[in-house]
Amino acid sequence: MKYLVSILGLLFFSQTVFSKTESLPTFEIYSKKHQAVILYDKDGSPLDSITAHLLAEDIYKVTHYKPKVITNSKNAEGNVIVIGSIISKLMNPFIDKKLIKGNFSNQWESYLYKTILNPNKKINKAFVIAGTNPRGTAYGVFELSKKIGVSPWYWWADVAVKEQNELVLKQNDFQSKEPSVKYRGIFLNDEDWGLQPWAAKTFEPETKDIGPKTYAKIFELLLRLKANTIWPAMHESTKAFFHYPGNAKMATLYNIVLGTSHAEPMLRNNVDEWNEKEFGRFNYKTNSDKVFKYWENRVKEAKKIDGIYTIGMRGVHDSGMEGVKNNDEAVELLNKVIKDQRNLLQTNINPDVTKIPQVFTVYKEVLDLYKNGLVVPEDITLVWTDDNYGYIRSLSNAEEQKRFGGSGVYYHVSYWGRPHDYLWLDTTNPFLLREEMMKAYNLKNNRIWILNVGDIKPAEYNTQLFLDMAYDATLFQQSESIIAHQQQFYGEIFGNQYAESIANIQTDYYQLAFERKPEFMGWSQTEPTTGIFNTAYNALGQGDEIKKRLDAYESMVKQVEAIETQLPENLKSAYTQLISYPVKASANMNKKFLYRDKALVYAAQGRKSAFKYKEMANEAYNNIVSLTENYNQLSNGKWKGFMNMKPRKLPVFDNPEINLTVVSSKETLGISVEDTLKVNGIDKLPTFYVNDSESHFIDVYFPETQNASLKWKFKTLPNWIQVSSTSGHFFPDDSVLLEERISLSVDWSKWEKEGKPTSDYLVIQSDGFEKKILVNVSDSYTNVPKNAIVEKNGMAVFYANSYVNIKANGDLKWETLKGLGHSKATMQALPLNSLPNTDYEKTAVLEYELFTETVTNEAELNLVAIPTHPLDVDGKVRIGVQWNDEPVKILDFKTEGRSKTWKENVFTNKAINKIKVAVKNRGKQKLKIYMLDPGVLLDYFVLNTNKGSLPYHLGTETRIGNE
């Protein structure tokens, strides 16, 4: 099969653009007549040699032909791929510098492609890959590898290569853009349970650690992803990067920029390298000489390293600076630290210290010091951080955006710490990741982006997304870009026929985790570590939130398995790593806790089935064990020891103890009505609304105290009530059918014929037993506009993008971000660079209408936002709220530090503000939301008129006709 590689610009993330009628030159890499060779500059960067040989390997993977790699242009003949610097002597015969457009040669990390016919008598065709620096060249080489079918994840996720009999490249001449973000990379962190033990025992046993062999693979991945920066692993389980001389050599060979985390100044790894017995306390107030010498030794050692120096000082690990009593003392000492560190750099590296890349990470307590007057020199890059859970704490304001050193972002998709770790699975919602990073980019925080990836695996997709955004942010300005990106990512790996289906699965996977991460399903916390608790999902009300969530996971697992059975064998390892394991493991973690909840709730009702749910919870735990064992056996044991289902051995990961005490029931038959409502001692179903299709349920169950077989039936059932079952039979030795859920809805045509009754009763009967249940019907909304928001059973739920009117004011506006939020369509206050505004007559407004049936002065309006932080250190997250004609109330979603509210916000991905409102009349109510601060993200609203508990899961809006 002949394989034409066309970099056509038709795919979403291709950079090449050309007219459809343009005839593209062809270059035969491998065919019956032509077998290309690879020529690189022996006097160039060592990275040219590395990429040339890797390209040869990549071509071999596709064709089973391995091109000869040469360095002498005199030996080049036939078809030749030429790799090197655009200013090298090697390129002179191939590139006329006068034809290069613009200031391309001075662009940061850029490359060009050019096909040349007969550049000399021996060479028929030359395909030139020329870079403006070694990394630029490497990006050009690896972009070619990707286009011929070698994924950047071919090694790290075992992505199979599609083999071809012939390989012919069609490529127009092309010059790449400069990357959007200058320094783009990852932080290897919390590696104790995955990357480090795997490297030590499986991949690099000769080092027994993350050493040069492992870093070579990591650096190759970074270059294939067009990244350039590493913050090395630094936990106690891992020796410092400089402990193994080969690590720094590998960084130099691969041209990777070396930095260190927020807690590791001057390229030092304090956890491994600061020896308190030898050096004393890590205290610059009382032990500055030893600390200074410690930093000086590293600066001298790293003199030839391409490095970014972390400036400032914290504790030995991730803690506050020692020896200071308050912020004023800390600011004074830190100013001295920064001055001394810069003198070190000036003395040992470059007299012009402004030419040395330096960063100051505004993280945790350091943010307070920055607010308190800490002076950071203008040439140092400010690195802002998220709150460890995906929400950026602050970004540069208008003045800070003018800094010569610029600013950047350090962001997490993996975290160890309070209120709870999430080190196991990759669950950060891509729509949130895009929104936060594009916010940073559009506010000019574009000098450095670092992603805390934990162990790299299983964060493959979000790593790809983060680095793709950093390389070309212009492609991600719209939230819909995530859908296109996911489809392209999975289509390139598993085939375009599966691209949409897998992207949809992953969207559902991340959305369910956005509601609650699998690591948070125990409702436990850490630092200090607590035991597990019942979840907040309601098994008896809100349509059975537990069942809804379990059904969603079950549907997703079935979709995963359906695709899995169709895939060829060589794609199944990658599919397990990227799709199957995260989905199935997450599903079983949810089953473990939600079945536990059901067991406990049902035991309290006296259900015999409680024991079945206990077994199912324990089975879910065992499923995770089996799934993890399978993962670690993938690809002939290549990943043995990598996947750990119990990082830090926190209680959430254990097989839960479920001690059941089933309540004795005096009744023959067990009956549980949805929402467990009663009126004058009689069970009552939630109210039905005229012409609404919504259904409700009654559970009929076998009590634990019952030992004989049991029949039940409806003795009385109004003919306008539709039920899923009218009778049933339970047996004491049946371990499966111990309960039955009866779904009830209304046949509105029969209801009308019966005279439109507003209430009636149904009766369920068994041997010596009868249960009377009240059914109410409300006609409150027979005359409201079609599809209007209404209050149902004491609650009206509506999404932020369900406005009836939206008004901009000048450039101030509300705009929908599709895909983001519990509603999957949040409203964002824009533009981001606008000033705060409290003039309600001169700002953007959202207007809503809803219809109610309850008159009360005690209603509660819940306004739910995405828990973002202010855009700068002095900002707020405010909106103005007007209920009907009442005065406008100002609400602020801002949280402080690690407050209880913030913890709940990051657990739930909700920031909730509540106000008391009066519903004075039945019928239409109005709500207006005024934009005050830019960046606010509104998700949904809930009007609660009966003081009932809010649903944890956001279901559909309360409209007539909604199910």
N, C-alpha and C positions, 0 to 999 in steps of 0.2 A: 504493500500500500504506500503510495506516495503521499508525503505529508508536507503541505505548503504552510509555512509559518508566516502569517501576515500580521504585523503589528499595525492594525488598521485604524485604531481610534474609535472603533464601533463599540468596544467594550467600555464599561463605565470608567475603569481606572487606567486605561491606556492613555499615554501622553501624546501619541502621534496623531496628527490630524491632516487629512488630505482630501482632495476632490475625488468623488466616486469615479470620475472619468479619467483620472490620472493613471498613467501606466507606471507600475512600480517595477524597479529593477529586481532581478532575481539573483540569488546567490546560492549555489549548490553546496551545501555542507557535506552531504553524502548522497551519492547516486551511483548508478552503474558506470557512468563516465567520469565522475568527479569525486574525489575524496580530499576534503580540505585539510590543510595543516594550520597550526596555530603559531604565530610569530609574536614574541614579546621582546621588550627591551631589556637586555641583560644588564645594562647600566642604570636601569630605572629602579623603582621601588621594589623591595622583595614581595610586596603584595601583588605586583604584576605577575610574578612567577606563580604565586599561589593561585590566583584567579585563572591564569592560563591553564594550569594543570587541572583545576577543578572543572573548568569548561570542557576540557577533553574528557574527563570522567562523565560529565553530564551528557555529552554527545554519545558516549558509549552506552550509557543507560538507555538512551532512546533507540539507537541504531545497532548496537553491538560492534560499531566501528569506533576505534579510539584514535583520534587524530594525533599525528606526531607533533610534539611541541618543540619549537626551535627558537634560537636566539640570534642566529646569523641570517640577515636578510638575503645574503648571497645564495643561501641554500633554499630559499623560498621559491616554489614554482607551483603552477597550477592555480587552484583556488586557495587563498590565504586569508585567514582571520588575523588582523593586526591589532595588537593590544598595547596601549602605552599612554604616556602623557602627551597632551596636545603640543607641548613645547619641546618634546624630545627630538633628537636628530633622527630617530627611527621614523618619525612621522613626516619628516620633510618631503620625502618623495610622494607621499600619499595625500597630503593636505596642503592646499594653498591657503595660507593664513588670511590672505586678502578677501577670501570668500566667506570667512566666518562672520556671522551676523553679530552686530552690536558689540557689547563688551563681554562676550561669552567666555573668552579665555580667562577672565578675572572672576568669573562666577564661582561661588562656593560649591564644591562637590557636584559638579555637573559633568555631563558626558555627551558625546555626539556619535551618531552612526553615519557612515558614508560608504556607498558601494562604488567602486572604481573599476572601470574596464581597462585591461591592459596597461597597468601602470609602468610595466617594463616588459622586455621580451620574454621573460620566463614566467611572469605572473599573468594568468588569464583574467582573474578577477580578485579584487581585494575587498574584504568587508572590514572597515576600520571602526574600532571602538577606542575613542580617545577621550581621556578625562582631563579635567582642569586640575585635579590632584589625584593621588592614588585611590582614594575612596571613590571619587567620581568615576574613575575607570572601572573600579570593581562593581559599582552599581550598574554601569552599562553592560558589563559581562554577565552579571547575575540576572539582569532584566532579560537578556537574550536567553539564558538558561530557562527562565520561567516561561518564556514564549514558546520554547521548543517542548515544553511539557514537564520540566523538573521544578517541582514546588519548592519554595523556600523551606518547607516543612518535610522534605523528603526523608531527612534523617530523624528529626526530633518528633515526628508523628508518623513515620513510616508510610508516607504518602507514595503510592505506587506511580511509576512512570509508564506512560502509554508507549509501547514500542512501535517503531516505524521501520519500513524497508528502505525508504528514501527520506531525505530531509532537505527541503529546499526553502530557503528564506526569501520572503518578499518584503522589502523594507525601503521606504523612502528615506532620503537624507533627513536627519533629525538632530535637533539640539535640545537637550533637556532644560527644564527650568531649574532655578536655584531652589533648594529645599525651603519650605515655609518656615521651619524651625531650625536653628543652626545646630544645636546639640540635641540629639534624639537617642534615647537609650533606655536601659532597664536597670533595675536594682534587684539583685538576687538576695532574698531575705527570708528569714525564718525557715532556713533550709534543713533544719534538724531532722525532719521526718521524711523527706523526699530526695532532693537533689544530692545532699551530702552522703547519706548512707548508701544510696545507689552508686554514686561515683566511687566511694570507698570500697565497696564490696563487689560491685558488678562490673563497672566500666573501667575504673582506674585503680585496681587493687594494688598495683605496684607503688602508688602514692598513698593509698588508704585515705584519700581526701579528694576535694575538688582541686585538681592540679592542672598542669599544662595541657594534658590530653583532653580534659573536659572543657577547659576554657577555649581551646582551639575550635571545638565543635560549637560552643556558644558564640564565639566571635564570627565564625562563618555564618551562623544563623543571622546575627545582627547585620552583617553586610548584605546578605540576601534580602533582608527586610529594609534595606536602605537606612539603617541606623548607624550610629558611630560612637556611642558612649556606653560604658559599663560602670556601675557601682558594684563592686565585687561582694560576694557573700562574706558575712562578718560575724556570724554567731559563734558561740563558744565551741560548737561542734566542729568548726572549720578553722584551720590555720589561716593566719593573715595572708593576703594576696602576695605580699613580698616575701613570705616565708619560703616559698618555692621560687627560686630564680627564674625557672622556666615560665612562670605566669607572666611576668613583666616582659620577657622576651617574646612571648606569644602576642601580647598586646601590641608590641612594636612591629612585629611581622605583619599582623593583620591591620595595622594602622588604627587601632581602637583607642579612643580617648578614655583615659582612666580618671575616674572621679571617686568620691567617697560620700557616704550618706551624711545626713544632717548632724549625726553624733560623732563624726570621725574627721576632725580637722587635719589639714595638711597631709592628706593621703595616708593617714595612720589608721590602724585598726586597734582601737583602745582595748577592746575585749581580750584580744590575744596578745597584744604587744606591750600594754602598760603593766609592768610588774611592780605591784605596790610594795612588795618586800624589798625590792632593789631600789625603786625610784621614790618611794613614799607616796603620799596622797596626790591624786590628780587635782591639785588645787593651786591655781595660779596666784592666789593671794599669799599663800604661805610657802609655796614650793615652785616658784616661777623658774628658777634656774634649771631644775631637772626637767620640767615640762618643756621649756624653751629648747634645751639640748635634744630632747626626744623628737621635737618637731624638726630641728635643724638637721639631724642625722638623716631623716627621711627626705627632706628637700634636696640634700646633697646626693643621696642615692638615686633619686628620681629625676635628676637634672635633665636627662635626655628623654624622659618619658613625655609623651603628648598628654598632658594632664590638665584637669580642672581642679583647682584647690578650694576645698571647703574652708571658709574663713569663719572664725568665731570659736566658741567653746561651750560645750555642755558637760554632762557627767561622763563617766567612763563608758556607759552604754546609753540607753535611751532615757536619760534623766536630766534633771536640772543641774546647773553649774554649782560646784562645791564652794564653800567658804564665804557665801554672801547671805546676809540676813534679810534683805528686802530688795525690791526692784531698783531703788536708787543706787545701792551698793553694786548690784549686778551690772547696771548700765556703766558705771564708772570703771569697773574691772574689765568688762567686755570691750570697752573702747581702747583700753591699754593692750588687751590681747590682740585686737585687730591691728593696731599700730605695730606691735612687735612682729606679728606674722608677716605683714607686708614688708617690713624691713628685711626679714629672712629671705623672702622671694626676690627682693631687689638686689640683695647682696649675692645670692647664689644662682639666680636664673637670668634676670634681665634688669638692668638699671632703670628701665622704664617699666615700672610695676603695672602700669595700666595696660600693657601689652600681654600680660599673663592672665589667662582666664581664671577668674575667681568667682565663687558663689557664696552667698549668705542665705541659708535656709531659714525662713521665718516659720518655725514649727513649734507647736505646743507653747511652753512658757516663753520661748524666744519672741513670739508674737507680742506678748505683754511688754517685754523689754523694748521692742521696736516702737510700740505705742508710747512708751515712757520716755522717749527722747534719745534712744540709741542712734548714733550717727554712723551710717554706713557709707563709705566713700563712693562717689558717683560711678566709678568704673567697675565696681563689684556688682555682679548680677544678683538681683533679689530673686530667690526661689520661694514662691508661695506654695502652700500645701493644701490638700484636702483635709477633712476632719478624720481621715482614715477609713471613712465609709462612703467616699465618692462625692462629697460635697465640698467644694473649694472654699476655704475659710475666708480668704480675702484675695484681692488682686490689686495691681498697681492703679492708683488714681491718676488723674490727668497730669499732675506734676511728676509723679514717679515714672510715668510712661516716657518722660523726657530724659531719663537717666542714660548716660553713655553706656553703662553696662547692661542696660535693659533688664528684663525680668523673665521668669519662667515658672514652671509648675512641677511639683513632685506629687504624684497621684498613686493611689492604691487600688489594686484589684485583688489584694490578699493582705490580711492583717492579723497580727497577734496582739491582743490587748483588750482593754475594757471598752464597752460593756461586754463584748464577747468576740472571740476570734472568728475569722472565716478563712481558714487555711486549706480546707479540704477540696472544695470544688470552685470552679470559676462561675460566679453568679452575678457579677456587676452588670447591670442592664446596659447594653450597648447604646440605647437611646439616651440614657443619662450620661454615659461616658462622652458621647458626641456633644451633648448640650454643654457640659461643663468645660470641655477642652476647646470647643469653638468660642465659648464665652471668653475664655482666657486668650485665645488667639486674636479675637476681634478687639480686645482691649489691650493689644500689643504686648502680651506676655509670651513672647515667641523666641527667646534666646536659648532656652534649654527646657526640654520636657523629659522627665524621667518617670518610668512606670515601675512601681513595686509589683513584680510578677510572682513573688514567692519563689517557687521551684521551677518556673517556666511552664511546666505541665501541672495542671490541665488548663492553663490560661492561654492556650494557643490563639484562639480567635481574638480575644480582646487585646492581646499583644499585637497581633497583625493590625487590628483596627487602629489602635493607638499610634502605632508607627506609620501607618498609611496616612493618618490625619496629620501627623507631624511633618511628613514629607511633602504632602500637597493638601493643605487645608482648604484650598478653594473648592475642592470636590465635595466637601462635607458641610457646606453652608446651610443646606436644607436637611431637615430631619429625615425626609424620605430617602436620603442617601444611604441610610443604614440598611434598608431593605435591599437596595441594589448591591451594596457591598457584601452582604451576607450571601446573596444569590451567586455573586461572582466567586466568592471565596469557596463555597461548597461545590459550586458547579465545576470549578477548575480541578477540584480534588476527586469528586465522585461522579462527575458527568453532568452535563446540562439537563439531562432528563430528570435528574433528582434535585436540581438546584433549588427550585421553588419549594418543593415539599420539605427538604431538609431545613431551608431557611425559615419556613413556617414553624417547624418543630422547635427550632432554636429560639424563635421569637416567643413561643409559648413557654419554653423552659425558663428563659430569663424573666418573663413576666410573672410566672408563678413564684420565682425566687425574689422578685421585687416586692411581692406581697409579704413573703417571709422566707429568708434564706434557710436552706436545710440545716445549717449549723445553729440557727436560732430557734429551731422547732421545739427545743426542750424548755423554752421560756426561762432559761437559766442565764446566769451571768458569770463573769470571771473578774478576778482582781478586785475583791476576793471571789473565789469560785463558790457558786451555790449549787444545790441539787436541782433536779428538774422539777417542773410544775406542769399542771394542766395547761393546755393551749387556750387561746381565747376564741377558738372556733366553736360555734354553737351546734351541737348535735340534735337539739330538739326544736330549734327555731330557725327563722330566716331561711326557710326552705332546706334546712339541714346543711349548714356550711361545710361540715366535715365531708359529707358525701359529695358535695359539689367539687371540693378540692381533690378528693380521691378520684372522682370520675375524670377530672381534667388530666391528672397524671396517668390514669389508666389509658385514656384515649391517646395520649402522647406516646406511651410505651408501645401500644399496638402499632402506631404509625412507624415508630423506630424499627420494630421487628419486621414489619411488612417490607420496608426498604432493605433491611439487613439480609433477608432471605433471597433478594434479587441480585445482590452485589456479587461480583466475581471474588474469588478467594483472596486475590492480592490486594483488595481494598478493605477487607474486613478488619484487619488490625487497626488501620487508621480510623475506620468507622467506630470501632469500640473506644478508641482513645478520645476522639473528638465529639462523638455523639452518644453512643450507646451507654458507656459507663456513666457519664455525668447525668443523663436523663434517668436511667434505671436506679442508680444509687440515690439520687435525689427523691425519686418516687418512693423508694423503700424507706428512706429516712422519714418522709411524711407519713407513710403507712405505720411505721413504728410508733409514732406519737399519736396519730389520730385514731388508730385502732385502740391504743392504750386509753385514750379519752373515752372512746365508745364503751370499752369494757368497764371503766369506772362509773360512767353515767348510767349505763344499763344495769350495773350491779345495784346502784342506788334505787332503781325502779323495780328490782326483783326479777330481772330477765335472766332466763337460763342461758341466753346467747352471750352473756357477758364473758363466759369462759372461752367461747369461740373467738371473740375479739382479742382476748389476751393471747391466745395461741397465734393468731394472725400477726399481732404486734411482734412477738418473739420470732416468728417466721420471717418477718421483714428484716429484722436484725441479721438473721442467718443468711438471707439473700445478699445483704451488703458484704458479708464475709466472703461469700462465694464469688460475687462480682469482682471484689478486690483481688482475690487469689487469681482469678482469670486474667485480670489486667496485668498482674505481675508476671504472668507466663507468656504474654503476647510476644510475637516476633522471636520465637525460640528462646524466651527468657531474657531478652535484651533489656527489659524494664524491671527485672527482678529487684524488689526492694524499693521501687520508686513510689508506688501508690500506697499511702498509709491512710486507712479509714479512721484512725483515732489520733490525729495530731494533738499533742499535749495531753492526750488521755483525759479529756474533759468529760464530765458526766453525760453530756448530750450524745456522745458516741457509744455509750454502753448499751447492753441489752437491758432494758428497763425492768426493774422489779415491779410486778403488778400484783399487789396483795388485795384480793377481792373478798369483800364481805357482802354477799348478796342479801338484800333486804327481803325478809319473808313477806309474802303477799297473802292477804286473807281472801283475795278474789280469785275465782276460778280462771279467769282469762285476763291477761294484761292488755291494757289499752293506753296509748300515749298519743295525745292530740298535739299537732304542731303548735308551737309557742306555749303549750301547757297553760292555756288561758281558762279561767272559770268565771261564770256569771251566776251569782246566787248558789254557788256550790255545784253548778252544772258545767261540765266541760264544754268549751266553745272553740270552734274553728276560727281562724282569722277570717275577717269579713271578705266576702266576694263583692266585686264592683260591676255594675251593669255593663254588659258588652265587653268585659275584660276576659282575656283567655287564661289568666293566671290560675294555677292549681294549688291545692294545699294537700296535706297528708295526715293520715292516721296510721299509727303503728299498732298492729295487733300482734301480741307475742305470748309465748309459752312461759308461764312463771316458773321460777326455780323450784317452788314448793309443789308443783303439779307433777304427778307421776303417771297419770293415766293419759291415754290419747284424748284429744280435745278437738271438737268441732265448733265452728263459729259461723254466723251468718248475719246479714242485715235483716232484722225483724221489720224495721220501718225505714223506708228510703224514699223520699220525695222523688217523683218521676223526672224532675228537672235536674236532679243531681246525677252526674256521671261518675262512676267509680271504676277503678281498674280491676276490682275483684269484689264479688258479692258474697263469697263464702270461702271457707278454708278448713283444713284438717291438720292438726299437729300431732306428732308421735313422740313420746319421751325418749326413744332410742335413736331419733333422727338428729344427728349432730349438725346438719346443714340447715334444714327448714325449721327454724325455731321462732321465726317471726315473719311477718309479712307487712309490707308498706302498701297502704291503699291510697292511691292518688284520687283526689276529688276535684271536679270542676263543674261548671254550670252549662247546661244546654239552654241558651238564652231564648230560643224560639219556644221551647216547652215551658220555660219560666213565664213567658208572656201569656201563653195559653192558660196557665194556671192562675192568672190574675195578678202577676207581678208581686208575689209575696215578699215581704221584707225580712221574714224570719220563718224558720221551721225547725223541726227536730228530725234526727235520724237515730235509730236504736240498733245497737249491735248486741246479739244474743248468743249465749253459750249455755251449757248445762247448768241450770240453776243460777244464771247470771244474765243481767242486762245492763247496758250502759247507754244513757241518753246523752246526745251531743247536740248542742245548739248550732244552727247555721244562720248567719245573718247576711243580708244583701243590702248594699248601699246604692241609692240612685242619685248620689250627690253630684255626679259629673255627667249626667245625660246631656246637658246643654253646653258643655265646655268645648272649646275648639278641638279639632281632631289632633291627636298626638300631644296634647298639652301635658305638662308636668302636674301631677296631682298628689295630694297626701293620701296614703293608703295605710290603714291600720296604725295611725298615729305617726307616720313618717313620710316625708317627701325627699326623694333622692334625685339629684340632678347634677349633670357634669358641667364643668366650667365652660366648655365650648357649646353648650346648649342655650346660648343667649338668644333673645328675641331682637336685640338691637346692639350694635357695636359702633361706638363713635370715637374717631380719632380727633386729635387736636394738634394741628401743625404736624410735627414729626413724632409726636407722642401717640402711641398706639398699643393695642393688644393684638397679639398674633398667635395663631394656633401652632403648637409643636406636635405634629402627629407622631404617635407611637410612644410618647413619653407619659408616664404617670399610671396610676391605677385605672384611670378612665381611658388611657391610651391617646389622649388628645388634650394636653394642658394648654393654658393660655398664659403667654409670657408678656410682661411689660417691657416695651421697647421704646426708643433705642437704648442700648446698654450704656452709652456714653452720655445720656441725658442727666440733668441735675434733678435732685429730689424736688417735689412739687406738692404743696398743700392747698393750692388754689383749685377748688373743685370745679370752678367754671372754666378753667383753662387746662384741662387734662383729659386723658382718654377714659372712656366709660364703657362698662359692660352692663347691659340691662337684661333682667330675667323676669319671667312671669310664672306663677304657679297657682294652683287652685287648692283650697283647703276645705275641710268639713268640720274641723274642731275650732271652737271659739275658746281662747284661753289667753291669760296675761303671762303665763309661765312657759311659753314655748322657748325652745333653745335652737338657735341657728348655729350649726357647725360648719365652719369654713376650713376646707382642707387644702393645703398647699404642699408642693414638693419642698422638703426641708433644706432649701438652699440658704446660704449665708449672705451677708451684705457684700456688695461688689468691692468695697475697700474698707480699710480698718475703721473708718469713722461712720460707715454707712448703716442703714437700717433696711428692714424688709417689710415695708408698710403698705397697707391698702386703706382706702376709705370705704365704709360700708353704710349703705342707707336702706333701711327696711321701710317700705311704703313711704309715708311722708315724715317719718321720724328724723331727728337730727342725725347727721353723719357721724359715725364712730370710727376712730382711727385704731386699727389693729396692727400689731407688729409681730411677725413670725420669728424675729431674731432670738437666738438662744445664746447663753453665755457658757463658755468652757465645756466641761463635762457634766453639766447639770442633769438632773433627773429628766427634765423635759427633752434635752438633747438626746439622751440615751434612748428614750422611748421613740423619738423621731427617727433615729437611725435604725432601730429595730424594725420599724413599720414603714419607713419611707413616707411618712406623713408628718406634717406640721399642722396641728389643729388649734384653731382659735374659736372660742365659743362666746356668743352674746345672747342675752335674754331678749326676746321680742314678744310683742303683743299681737295676737291674731284676734282682732276686734270683731270681724265679721266673716261669715262663710263666703267662699268664692275667691275672686282674684286677689293675689298678693303680688307686690312688686319688690324687686331687689336690684340695687345699683351697686356696682363695684368701681371705685375710682382709683386710677393709677396714681400712686404717690412716689414710690421708689422703683427705679429700673431693675429688671432682672427677676421680679417676683413671678413665680410659676403657680398658678391656681389650677387645682385638679378637680375637685368636686365639692358639693354642698349637701348637707343633710338638715332638714327642718324636723325637729323632734317635738311633737305636741303632747306626748303622754308619758314623758320621763322614762321611756324604755331604754334598754341598753342598745347602743349602736351596733350594727353588724361589723364584724372584723373584715369580712370580704366585701369588696364593692361589687355588687351585682348590677343588674340593669337598672335604668332609671325608672321611677314610678310613673308610668304612663298607662293609660287605658289601652289594653291590647298587648302589653308586654308580658312575656312569660319569665 
